[in-house]
């Protein structure tokens, strides 16, 4: 899994309390060890070790929200085939 700036994650309702009740966050910086992010709805910002992010993804507490451009590219490919 590659982590890059601008990647958006949806936060499950189970752990939203740990993220100021935000529904999602967007990665603002990644240095290989730590991920910095901003919470949606202007609810703040934070950081976490990459190991913790991977743990939350593994437990399905976070899910990646695909970029709209990726969805458009996939739809175009399906129409071409």
Order of alpha helices (4+ residues) and beta strands (2+ residues): beta-beta-beta-beta-alpha-beta-alpha
